[in-house]
């Protein structure tokens, strides 16, 4: 019979083994964006499949996609047990720039309670934490729930083939809750559950003027300058109060309740901390909302890049033929990227002069995701984190987007519980990525408790 106490004891006694497993995984340079690492990608997938088989999973397989493969595993306790699907990604970002690393990126070392190496935190460390929790249960009488894994190899390049794989294998992935440890914690002493993720709508705006760059002395004053037109359009998209001016942009935005604003105010994130993190002279944003609310629970509009005319050294007096801007919006629940696209088009139609032509290209789009904080999986994880950290967890709405959460919600029909044991100082995607070992070890214990809590304490 499953034994929680023995599972926790097994985990504590086998922490060195779990760290060794993580070192082995980090050593494989599974860089998804680089074709030179295709063999390493396959090697990592095979490593994970073998690991699941060794743990006693009754079914393991490599799921082929049009890109890099995914890994599936299933451990079945019985038809009446609840089922937890664990999501992960085994691919990592490139290590560049190599010269800024203080250690070899794919030769992990532990120093000052941190394991250094690409992928140690994002997210191989989180995968091994879940595997360590599962192993501890299986070596202590068995798991109290059915467990499935889906571990993809393309998250760092936008998961271009995951949705298709989810649709094809939806029946295989049916579950009661999805555990996604690809989020993180605010600090080593602040256990965190992410219950909201913003969506994304990303556009390229092109303003076209003359059919070629023109001499500004010969034609200045009679030809509209596309860079000026674009600058005025961009400047008018957000007013001085931080309110976005696209027509109807806020029509579907739900106001935060007093209860939710109170919960978000518990987060130990201060304006001074954000100023220090960003290097900004002063914070700025939509009036009437705190910085925590603005960065996770309110929609935004940002210019990600602009280009027009001559940008080399020295001077060149021209009227540019065109101007371009990359613009992105972070969306909150109920906002539809397709509707936002039309709102942007309407804004330009209403404000662009008839002296130029224009075009809007949509590059990416996905809705926001939010999980009910009363969901049984959220409650189970919340109590597990509190028992290990002796601290009520913080609930956070993340400013970024994780498309897989929405895709799983739409395709599999199941909500995700997001947490993880990475920290803000882990340097993910940057040189000298590392994982804080004491936090990670606590995370293993918390995941064990999560499975037992979810099995016995709550109803879906």
Secondary structure, 3 states (H helix, E strand, C coil): CCCHHHHHHHHHHCHHHHHHHHHHHHCCCCECCCHHHHHHHHHHHHHHHHHHHHHCCCEEEEECCCCCCEEEEEECCCCCCCEEEEEEECCECCCCCHHHCCCCCCCCEEECCEEECCCCCCCHHHHHHHHHHHHHHHCCCCCCCEEEEEEECCHHHCCCCHHHHHHHCCCCCCCCEEEECCCCCCECCECEEEEEECEEEEEEEEEECCCCCEEHHHHCCCCCCHHHHHHHHHHCCECCCCCECCCCCCCCCCCCCHHHHHHHHCCCCCHHHHHHHHCCCCCCCCCCCCHHHHHHHCCCCEEEEEEECCCCCCCCCEECCEEEEEEEEEECCCCCHHHHHHHHHHHHHHHCCCCCEEEEEEEEEECCEECCCCCHHHHHHHHHHHHHHCCCCEEEEECCCCHHHHHHHHHCCCCEEECCCCCHHHCCCCCCCEEEHHHHHHHHHHHHHHHHHHHHCCCC
